[in-house]
Amino acid sequence: MGARIVGAGENKDQIISPGDSLHTGRLHGHPRVSSAVAESLLTICDIIWQMGRREVLVQLDDELVARLDHLAVERGTNRSELLRRGALAVLDADELRQSDLELQEAYRRVPQDPQIVGSAARLASETVPEW
């Protein structure tokens, strides 16, 4: 995510990304952007980008990095976004696992009524479509 600077010439519709600065050359000499404006845009962009995020160092082997990069290109995203999605998937899966364990424990404490189980099985066998 970045700020868009609209101008003329080579730098038209240039995207300013977090980490860019006047010293990277990305904004140097832009015909429509003063140094002060460019620096304040970059500062705002950096602040918004970093809100609610923490940089985490993860060591991955070369094959995994290559596979992630390939998938990122296919999906039109980047490696960091894939890793964020993967982390959320792991957390969601663990939450579901924990919920299943709690449900199983609840049934151990208070088992289902055998008559209800029998009725449900009978009803299910009568309503199963013939394929």
N, C-alpha and C positions, 0 to 999 in steps of 0.2 A: 504494500500500500504506500502511496507516495503522493506528493502534491504535484499538480500539473501546472507547468508554466507555459503559457501560450505566447509565442512571439513569431518572429519572421526569420527566414534564412535557415541555416543548418540546424539550429536548436529548437525549431518549432515543435510544440507539443512535447517538450522534454519532461520526463518524469523525474522528480526528485525523490530519492529513496533514503531511508534512514541510513546514517553512516556517511552520506555524501557531505562534502564540505566545499568551501571555496577552494581549498587546497587540492581537491581531487581533480579539479579541472572540469567537472561536469557543468558548473555554472559560470566559470571564469569567462568573461568577455561576452556574456549573453547580452544582446542589444537592448532588451527591455527590462533587465533586472539589475538594480543597484546592489552593491556589496551588502549594504545593511539589510535590504529586503530579502536577499537570498539567504543571508545568515539567519534572519528571524524565521523564514519559512523552514529552513532545515532544523532549527531548534524546536519549533512547534511540531514538525514531523517526527523528530526523535522522541519528544515527550509523549505524543499520542501513541507511537509505536511501542514504547516501553511500558505504557500503563498496563498493569495487570499481568505482566509477563516477566519471567525470570529466565535468564540464559542458563542452560544446563549442558555440561560437556558429556557427551556419550561416545564411547569408543566402539566402533563397528569394524568388522573385517571388510576387506576390499570387495569381496563378492556381494555382500549385503548392501554396501554403498552403491555398487553398480546396479543391482536389482532395484533399489529404491529410486535411483536417478532415472532408470528406464521407465518405471511406473509413473514417476512424477511427470515425465515428458508426455506419456500417453494420456494422463489425466489432466494435463494443463495446469499443474500446480508445482510445488517445490518439495524438496526432501523434508524440510522442517514441518510443513503442513501435514505430510504423510505421517511423520513421527508423532505429531500432536493427535491426529486421528487414531493412530495405533494405540497411543497411551489411553485415550478415552475408551477405545474398544476393550482394552484390558480391564480398565476400571469398571465399565458397564458389565462385562462378563463376570467379574468377581462379585459385583453386587447381586446379579441374578443367581449366582451359585450360593451366596449367603442366604438369599431369600428362599431358595429351594431347601437348604438345610433347615432353616427355621420352620418351614412348612412341614417337612418330614418329622421334625421333632414334635411339632404340635399334634400331628396324627399319632405319634407314639404315646403322648400323654393322654390324648382323648381320641381313641380309635373311632372310626366310623361305625355306625350302627349296622350290624350284619344284614338286617332286613333292607336297609336302604341300598347297601352294596348289591344285594341279590336282585332287588327290583331294578336298579340301574343296569345291571348286566343283562337281565331279561329284556328290558326295553331296548337296549342297544342291539341285542341279537335280532330283535323283531324289526328294527328300523334300518338295518344295514342294507344298502342297495346291492342287488345281485349284479356283479360285474363279470 
